[in-house]
């Protein structure tokens, strides 16, 4: 076919088509959810929710809550930070990012089409001043989500929130863990408190909510290596950020899949796993980190893992003058959401006896 005849073919096929018309069956199905005629919803209008999900204003009290497969919720609490505060504003910053989704091309899915999901608002805190009561509130709220058979996807807030989330997700049995971060977060208590963002995963092991032999920590770097001897002593697999140069993403993905295996697994993503060039808006930045593409490639390689929950933490918009961090966080969150949707669909098929 000559160049001219190819142009004629494309003109005949697309020359008079509207932007809402597609030939690929999957693309057409996705588009039908997005267009009314040839008009799309204005991404900058209306009320902001995580990637434009429906909002359940009454949250876990809403009648339709129990029909959800996945609930996305904010956890705006940063009383556990050891450095720069401000990630209590992270959920709001991520909600305000437009044009995330509806298609995750790396996984080949439109998650809203395979899972029933909604933004259920934020964890209601009794006090903005009391760290321990905040963790009690997180645990109680997440318990209501999990008891309803709904998979939680939480947006922090500081990384201490994961400790209380895991007490719910791992209550019946310890779960595997994919932890992507600049820091291992397996330090001991500081200044009389075990609720801080540097230690949730030590406490999770001691609580019996994660299996350290099914735990992999990826992207680790910085000068605080000595604080994390617990990770190796407990049997966790630690992959430093510079391994992305020596191993490459594919081998790291293979290592993660091998470590967590086929059992239920939680995914926790600290935005400071990204290099500050890509995500400056965080409380404890560490140079030498992952690029946004490396992070997305890593996540997309985990499709099919039996994820039963996840979180994105440590977005601090006060240090994010360009909104780069919130942009990266929103896309990472959407990819994690897609992983949870794929896992939920697989469990539903298995319970129905339909196979993978």
C-alpha positions in Angstrom: 0.0 0.0 0.0 1.4 3.4 -1.0 1.6 6.3 1.3 -1.1 8.1 -0.7 -3.5 5.1 -0.6 -2.9 4.7 3.2 -3.9 8.4 3.6 -7.0 7.8 1.5 -7.9 4.7 3.7 -7.6 6.7 6.9 -9.6 9.6 5.4 -12.4 7.3 4.4 -12.4 5.7 7.8 -11.9 8.6 10.1 -12.4 11.8 8.0 -16.1 12.3 9.0 -16.0 10.5 12.4 -16.7 12.3 15.6 -14.2 12.1 18.5 -16.6 9.8 20.4 -16.5 7.1 17.7 -14.1 4.2 18.1 -13.7 0.8 16.3 -11.8 -1.2 18.9 -14.5 -2.9 21.0 -12.8 -2.2 24.3 -12.0 1.4 23.4 -15.6 1.9 22.3 -16.9 0.5 25.6 -14.7 2.8 27.6 -15.7 5.8 25.5 -19.4 5.1 26.0 -18.9 5.6 29.7 -17.2 9.0 29.0 -19.2 10.7 26.2 -22.7 12.0 25.9 -23.0 12.4 22.2 -19.6 14.0 21.3 -19.3 15.9 24.6 -17.1 14.9 27.5 -17.5 16.0 31.0 -15.4 19.1 31.8 -12.5 17.8 33.9 -12.2 21.1 35.8 -15.8 21.5 36.9 -18.0 20.0 39.6 -16.8 18.5 42.9 -13.4 16.8 43.0 -13.2 13.1 43.9 -10.4 10.6 43.4 -10.2 10.1 39.5 -13.8 11.3 39.2 -15.3 8.4 41.1 -18.9 8.7 42.4 -19.0 10.3 45.8 -20.8 8.6 48.7 -21.5 11.6 50.8 -22.6 9.4 53.7 -19.6 7.2 53.4 -19.9 3.8 55.1 -23.4 4.8 56.2 -24.7 5.1 52.6 -27.1 2.3 51.6 -25.1 1.6 48.5 -21.8 1.2 50.4 -22.1 -2.5 50.8 -22.4 -2.9 47.0 -18.9 -1.6 46.5 -15.9 -3.7 45.5 -13.4 -1.0 46.3 -13.7 2.1 48.5 -11.2 4.9 48.1 -10.9 7.1 51.1 -8.8 9.9 52.5 -6.8 9.7 55.8 -5.8 13.4 56.4 -3.6 12.9 59.4 0.1 13.7 59.8 0.7 13.7 63.5 3.2 10.9 63.0 5.8 12.7 60.9 9.4 13.1 62.0 10.4 15.8 59.5 8.3 18.3 57.5 4.5 18.2 58.3 1.8 18.9 55.8 0.7 15.6 54.3 -2.7 15.9 56.0 -3.5 17.9 52.9 -2.5 15.1 50.6 -6.0 13.6 50.0 -7.3 17.0 49.0 -4.4 17.6 46.6 -4.7 14.3 44.9 -8.5 14.6 44.6 -8.0 17.9 42.7 -5.9 16.4 39.9 -8.0 16.2 36.7 -7.9 13.7 33.8 -6.7 10.6 35.6 -8.1 7.5 33.9 -10.4 5.9 32.8 -8.0 3.5 31.0 -4.8 2.0 32.5 -2.9 1.1 29.3 -0.1 -0.7 31.0 -2.6 -3.2 32.5 -5.0 -3.0 29.6 -8.0 -2.3 31.8 -10.6 0.3 32.5 -11.0 -0.4 36.3 -14.3 1.3 36.7 -15.8 -1.1 34.2 -14.7 -4.2 36.1 -15.2 -3.1 39.7 -17.8 -1.1 41.5 -16.0 1.7 43.3 -16.6 5.1 45.0 -14.9 7.8 46.9 -16.3 7.5 50.4 -14.8 10.6 51.8 -12.3 10.9 54.7 -11.8 9.0 58.0 -13.7 11.1 60.6 -11.3 12.0 63.4 -12.5 12.8 67.0 -9.4 15.1 67.5 -6.9 16.6 65.2 -4.4 16.8 68.2 -4.3 13.2 69.6 -2.2 10.8 67.7 -3.3 7.7 69.5 -7.0 8.5 69.1 -6.5 9.2 65.4 -5.1 5.7 65.0 -8.1 4.2 66.9 -10.4 6.1 64.5 -8.5 4.8 61.4 -8.7 1.3 62.7 -12.4 1.5 63.5 -13.3 3.1 60.2 -11.3 0.6 58.1 -12.8 -2.2 60.1 -16.2 -1.2 59.0 -15.0 -1.1 55.4 -13.4 -4.6 55.5 -16.3 -6.1 57.5 -18.6 -5.1 54.6 -16.4 -7.1 52.2 -15.1 -3.9 50.5 -11.4 -3.5 49.6 -9.9 -0.3 51.0 -7.6 2.0 49.0 -6.4 4.8 51.4 -4.8 8.1 50.7 -2.7 9.7 53.5 -1.6 11.4 55.5 1.7 10.1 56.8 2.9 6.5 56.6 2.0 5.7 60.2 -1.6 5.2 59.0 -0.6 1.9 57.4 0.1 0.3 60.8 -3.6 0.7 61.8 -4.9 -0.3 58.3 -2.8 -3.5 58.4 -4.3 -4.3 61.8 -7.6 -4.6 60.0 -6.5 -6.1 56.6 -4.2 -8.6 58.3 -6.5 -9.4 61.3 -7.5 -12.9 60.1 -4.1 -13.9 58.8 -0.8 -12.1 58.0 -0.7 -10.7 54.5 2.2 -10.3 52.1 3.4 -6.8 51.5 4.8 -4.8 48.5 6.2 -1.7 50.1 7.6 1.0 47.7 9.4 3.7 49.6 12.7 5.5 50.1 12.8 4.2 53.7 12.1 0.8 55.2 10.0 2.3 58.0 11.0 -0.5 60.4 12.4 1.7 63.2 11.4 1.2 66.8 9.4 3.6 69.0 10.6 7.2 69.3 10.0 9.5 72.3 7.5 7.1 73.8 5.4 6.6 70.7 5.2 3.6 68.4 2.8 5.6 66.1 5.2 7.4 63.8 5.8 7.2 60.1 9.3 5.6 60.5 8.1 2.4 62.1 4.7 1.0 60.9 6.2 -2.2 59.3 8.2 -3.2 62.4 5.0 -2.9 64.4 3.0 -4.8 61.7 5.4 -7.8 62.0 5.1 -7.7 65.8 1.3 -7.4 65.5 1.3 -10.5 63.3 -0.5 -8.6 60.5 2.2 -9.0 57.7 4.4 -12.0 56.9 8.0 -10.7 56.8 9.0 -13.6 54.5 6.3 -12.4 52.0 7.4 -8.7 52.3 9.5 -6.8 49.8 10.7 -3.2 50.3 11.7 -1.5 47.1 13.4 1.9 46.4 15.3 2.1 49.7 18.1 4.6 50.1 19.5 7.5 52.2 21.6 7.8 55.3 19.3 6.0 57.8 20.1 2.4 56.8 21.2 1.6 60.4 17.6 2.3 61.6 16.2 -0.6 59.6 18.2 -3.6 60.7 14.8 -5.1 61.7 13.9 -5.6 58.1 16.7 -8.1 57.4 16.5 -9.7 60.9 12.8 -10.4 60.3 13.4 -11.9 56.8 12.1 -9.1 54.6 13.6 -8.6 51.1 15.1 -5.2 50.7 15.9 -3.8 47.2 17.7 -0.5 47.1 16.9 2.2 44.6 20.3 1.8 42.8 19.3 -1.8 42.0 17.0 -0.3 39.3 20.2 0.4 37.4 21.9 -3.0 38.0 18.8 -5.2 37.9 16.3 -3.3 35.8 12.5 -3.1 36.4 11.7 -6.6 35.0 14.0 -8.4 37.4 12.7 -6.4 40.3 9.1 -7.2 39.3 10.0 -10.9 39.1 11.6 -10.7 42.6 8.5 -9.0 44.0 6.1 -11.6 42.5 8.3 -14.4 43.8 8.4 -13.0 47.3 4.7 -12.3 47.7 3.6 -15.5 45.9 -0.1 -16.2 45.3 -1.5 -15.3 48.8 -3.3 -12.1 49.8 -1.0 -9.1 49.6 -1.2 -5.4 50.6 0.5 -2.6 48.6 1.9 0.5 50.3 3.3 3.3 48.2 5.2 6.3 49.8 5.5 9.1 47.3 9.1 9.8 48.6 10.1 6.6 46.7 10.2 8.9 43.7 13.2 11.1 43.3 12.6 14.7 44.4 13.0 15.7 40.8 9.7 14.0 40.2 8.0 14.4 43.6 9.4 17.3 45.7 6.2 17.7 47.7 6.9 15.3 50.5 8.1 15.4 54.1 11.3 13.4 53.9 12.7 13.7 50.4 15.7 11.5 49.4 17.7 12.1 46.2 18.6 9.1 44.0 15.1 7.8 43.8 12.8 6.2 41.2 11.6 8.0 38.2 7.8 8.2 37.8 8.1 5.8 34.8 10.1 3.3 36.8 7.5 3.4 39.5 4.6 2.9 37.1 6.4 0.1 35.2 7.0 -1.6 38.5 3.4 -1.4 39.5 2.1 -2.5 36.1 4.3 -5.5 36.4 2.3 -6.7 39.4 -0.9 -7.3 37.6 -2.6 -10.5 38.8 -1.1 -10.4 42.4 -3.9 -11.0 44.9 -4.0 -7.5 46.3 -6.5 -7.0 49.2 -5.8 -3.3 49.9 -3.4 -0.5 49.3 -2.4 3.0 50.1 -0.6 6.1 48.8 1.0 8.3 51.5 3.1 11.3 52.2 2.0 13.8 49.5 2.6 17.3 51.0 1.3 20.0 48.7 2.9 22.8 50.6 6.2 21.8 49.1 4.7 21.0 45.7 4.8 24.3 43.9 4.3 22.8 40.4 1.8 20.1 41.5 4.2 17.5 40.1 3.9 15.4 43.3 0.2 15.4 43.3 0.1 14.6 39.6 2.4 11.6 40.2 0.5 10.6 43.2 -2.8 10.6 41.4 -1.5 8.5 38.6 0.1 6.0 41.0 -3.1 5.9 42.9 -5.1 5.1 39.7 -2.6 2.3 38.8 -2.9 0.8 42.3 -6.7 1.1 42.0 -6.5 -0.8 38.7 -4.4 -3.5 40.4 -7.1 -3.9 43.1 -9.8 -4.0 40.5 -8.0 -6.8 38.6 -7.5 -8.7 41.8 -11.2 -8.2 42.9 -12.4 -9.4 39.5 -10.2 -12.5 39.7 -11.5 -13.4 43.2 -15.1 -12.9 42.0 -14.5 -15.2 39.0 -12.9 -17.8 41.3 -15.7 -17.7 43.8 -18.2 -18.2 40.9 -16.2 -21.1 39.6 -15.4 -19.3 36.3 -11.7 -19.6 36.6 -9.2 -16.8 35.8 
